[in-house]
Amino acid sequence: MTDRTRTRRRARTGALVGAMVGGVAAGDGLRATVERLRRRLHDGYDAAEIAVEGPITRDGGRGPGRPGTTPADDIVDAIERADDDPHARALLVKLNTPGGAVLPSEDIRLAAERFEGPTVAYATDTCASGGYWIASGCDELWAREASLVGSIGVRSAGINAKGLADKLGLDYRGLNAGEYKDAGFPLKEPEADEEAYLQGIVDDYYERFVERVAEGRGLSEAAVRETEARVYLGADAHENGLVDELGTREDVEERLAEDLGLGEIEVEDFTPKKRLIDRLRGGAAALAYAFGAGVASAFGADREGPEFRL
């Protein structure tokens, strides 16, 4: 080895040691150096983010859903894909939804609950009803002070077209096996016992909703019922225990980094990509749908009977 080679090596070594010592003197420079080295050794992300936006529906392979909706099957697949990814050690669920169908919401909640690692739900504009049901399956729920959070309730609604059918001279004739098979059918006037039967289903869903929230947020069932399906601003929801923490997206990432024992984290978007036609169908159509449905409810006009929604 020549003297010139030794000199170059000593210079490089001295520069490296000097950089490390200088970093330590500056505070967390060494930790940042280790973080950069760690990122070079794997794909560069530590957490998966999945966005649930718009009304929650079941995909079911029937093609495009209602405008601006979230197909639950796609979201569940994305969460399971993240769970199988060794680099996705934590899950961030971004929620901006007024709610939707009961079972699709439950499927997403279960997928988040089964994720092997820290899970944090983050409410942006709206986390209501079905969205809140999903959040109950995550370790923590964060929101902004002005986010709309809550609507812990269930609704079944349908259009009764009996009067219109009479004006048009249409006479409903149904052949059924089972007394309540056509309960809630839009072309017949509901009987009192049929309405009581349907109300019983709504009540059962509500009891399950209350249980999920009480368990997920560490509240008593009585405290959850006292909300009476109200929607709260994030700051108020934090005061009554419906939200664990208030903060920005950056604050959420800092919490996940702490949970993983890291100085900082990289987040990879695992949200299913929407087709161009679905993106173009959004906007005004989604607004019209949400307005007609109301927060966490909708008419089941395209179904034979009532639709139960969160």
SVG drawing of the C-alpha trace seen along z (x, -y; Angstrom):
<svg xmlns="http://www.w3.org/2000/svg" viewBox="-106 -23 110 43">
<polyline fill="none" stroke="black" stroke-width="0.4" points="0.0,0.0 1.5,-3.4 1.7,-6.4 -0.8,-8.2 -3.3,-5.4 -2.9,-5.4 -3.4,-9.2 -6.6,-8.9 -8.0,-6.2 -7.1,-8.2 -8.8,-11.2 -12.0,-9.3 -12.0,-7.7 -11.4,-11.0 -14.2,-12.6 -16.6,-9.8 -15.7,-9.9 -15.9,-13.7 -19.3,-13.6 -20.6,-11.1 -19.1,-13.0 -20.5,-16.3 -23.9,-14.7 -23.9,-13.5 -22.8,-16.9 -25.7,-18.4 -28.3,-16.2 -29.7,-13.3 -27.4,-13.3 -26.2,-9.8 -29.8,-8.5 -30.6,-10.3 -27.5,-8.6 -28.7,-5.2 -32.2,-5.9 -30.8,-6.8 -28.7,-3.6 -31.7,-1.5 -33.8,-2.9 -31.2,-1.9 -31.5,1.6 -35.2,2.1 -37.9,0.6 -38.1,-2.7 -41.4,-2.6 -42.5,-1.5 -46.3,-2.0 -49.2,-1.5 -51.9,-4.1 -55.4,-3.2 -58.0,-5.9 -61.8,-5.2 -63.5,-8.1 -67.2,-8.5 -70.2,-6.3 -69.2,-2.7 -70.7,0.0 -70.2,3.6 -68.4,4.1 -69.6,7.6 -68.1,7.6 -71.1,5.6 -69.0,2.9 -68.9,-0.8 -70.8,-1.6 -72.7,-4.8 -70.8,-8.0 -67.8,-8.6 -68.3,-5.4 -65.8,-3.2 -66.0,0.5 -65.4,2.4 -64.1,5.5 -61.2,3.5 -60.4,1.9 -60.3,5.2 -58.0,6.6 -55.7,3.6 -55.4,4.0 -54.7,7.7 -52.0,7.0 -50.4,4.5 -50.6,7.0 -48.7,9.5 -46.0,6.9 -43.0,7.2 -42.2,3.6 -45.6,2.3 -45.2,2.6 -48.1,0.2 -51.4,-0.8 -52.8,-4.3 -56.5,-4.4 -57.6,-7.8 -61.3,-8.3 -63.4,-10.8 -66.8,-9.2 -70.4,-9.8 -70.9,-6.0 -72.7,-3.4 -73.8,0.2 -73.5,2.2 -71.7,5.4 -69.2,3.7 -68.3,1.3 -67.9,4.3 -65.7,6.1 -63.3,3.2 -63.3,2.9 -62.4,6.5 -59.6,6.3 -58.1,3.3 -58.5,5.1 -56.6,8.2 -53.7,6.2 -50.5,7.4 -49.1,4.1 -50.1,0.6 -53.2,-0.8 -54.3,-4.4 -57.4,-5.8 -57.2,-9.5 -60.4,-11.5 -60.0,-14.3 -63.3,-16.1 -65.9,-13.5 -65.8,-10.3 -69.4,-9.4 -71.4,-6.3 -69.9,-3.5 -66.6,-5.4 -66.7,-5.5 -67.6,-1.8 -64.4,-1.2 -62.4,-3.4 -63.5,-1.3 -61.3,1.5 -58.1,-0.6 -55.8,-1.1 -56.3,-4.9 -58.6,-7.5 -57.2,-10.9 -59.1,-13.9 -58.7,-17.6 -60.5,-20.1 -63.0,-20.9 -63.5,-17.3 -67.1,-15.9 -67.1,-12.8 -69.8,-10.5 -73.3,-9.7 -73.3,-6.4 -76.6,-5.1 -78.4,-3.0 -81.1,-3.9 -83.4,-1.9 -85.2,-3.9 -87.2,-3.1 -89.6,-4.8 -93.2,-3.8 -94.8,-4.1 -98.2,-2.7 -100.0,-6.0 -98.4,-6.6 -99.1,-3.0 -102.8,-3.6 -102.9,-6.7 -101.4,-4.8 -103.8,-1.9 -101.2,0.5 -102.2,3.3 -99.5,5.1 -99.9,8.9 -97.3,10.9 -97.0,14.6 -94.8,15.2 -93.7,18.0 -93.0,16.6 -95.1,13.9 -92.5,11.1 -90.9,12.0 -92.2,8.8 -92.0,6.5 -91.0,3.1 -91.8,3.7 -92.3,0.2 -95.6,1.1 -97.5,2.1 -98.6,0.2 -96.6,1.6 -98.5,3.1 -97.8,2.2 -96.3,5.6 -94.0,5.3 -92.7,2.0 -92.0,3.4 -90.2,6.3 -87.9,4.0 -87.4,1.7 -86.1,4.8 -83.4,5.3 -82.4,1.7 -82.2,2.0 -80.1,5.1 -77.6,3.4 -77.5,0.4 -76.7,2.6 -73.8,4.1 -72.6,0.6 -72.7,-0.5 -70.7,2.6 -68.1,2.0 -67.5,-1.6 -67.5,-1.0 -64.9,1.7 -62.8,-0.1 -62.7,-3.5 -62.7,-2.2 -66.1,-3.8 -69.1,-2.5 -72.1,-1.5 -74.2,-4.1 -71.8,-6.9 -72.0,-5.8 -75.8,-5.8 -75.8,-9.3 -74.4,-10.6 -77.8,-9.8 -76.2,-9.6 -75.1,-13.2 -72.2,-14.4 -69.6,-16.3 -66.7,-18.6 -63.4,-16.9 -62.6,-19.0 -65.9,-18.1 -65.5,-14.4 -62.1,-14.5 -63.6,-15.8 -66.2,-13.1 -63.8,-10.3 -65.0,-9.5 -61.6,-10.7 -58.3,-9.7 -56.1,-12.5 -56.3,-15.7 -53.6,-16.6 -52.4,-16.9 -51.3,-14.1 -47.7,-14.9 -48.6,-14.3 -50.1,-10.9 -46.9,-9.9 -44.9,-10.9 -47.0,-8.7 -46.6,-5.7 -42.9,-6.3 -42.9,-6.2 -44.9,-3.0 -42.3,-1.4 -39.3,-2.8 -38.2,-4.9 -37.1,-8.5 -39.3,-9.0 -41.3,-6.8 -42.1,-6.6 -45.7,-5.9 -46.7,-4.0 -50.1,-4.5 -51.9,-1.2 -55.3,-2.7 -56.9,-0.9 -56.6,-3.0 -59.9,-4.1 -60.5,-3.8 -60.5,-7.1 -64.3,-6.8 -65.0,-6.4 -62.9,-9.5 -64.8,-11.5 -68.1,-10.3 -67.2,-11.9 -67.6,-15.5 -71.2,-16.8 -72.6,-13.3 -71.1,-12.4 -72.3,-15.6 -75.9,-14.9 -75.7,-11.4 -74.6,-12.5 -77.2,-15.2 -80.0,-12.8 -78.7,-10.2 -78.0,-12.4 -75.2,-11.7 -74.9,-7.9 -78.2,-7.1 -79.8,-6.5 -83.0,-5.5 -82.9,-1.9 -84.9,-2.8 -83.1,-0.4 -83.9,2.6 -87.0,4.7 -87.0,3.9 -85.5,1.5 -81.7,1.0 -80.0,0.9 -77.2,-1.7 -74.8,-3.2"/>
</svg>
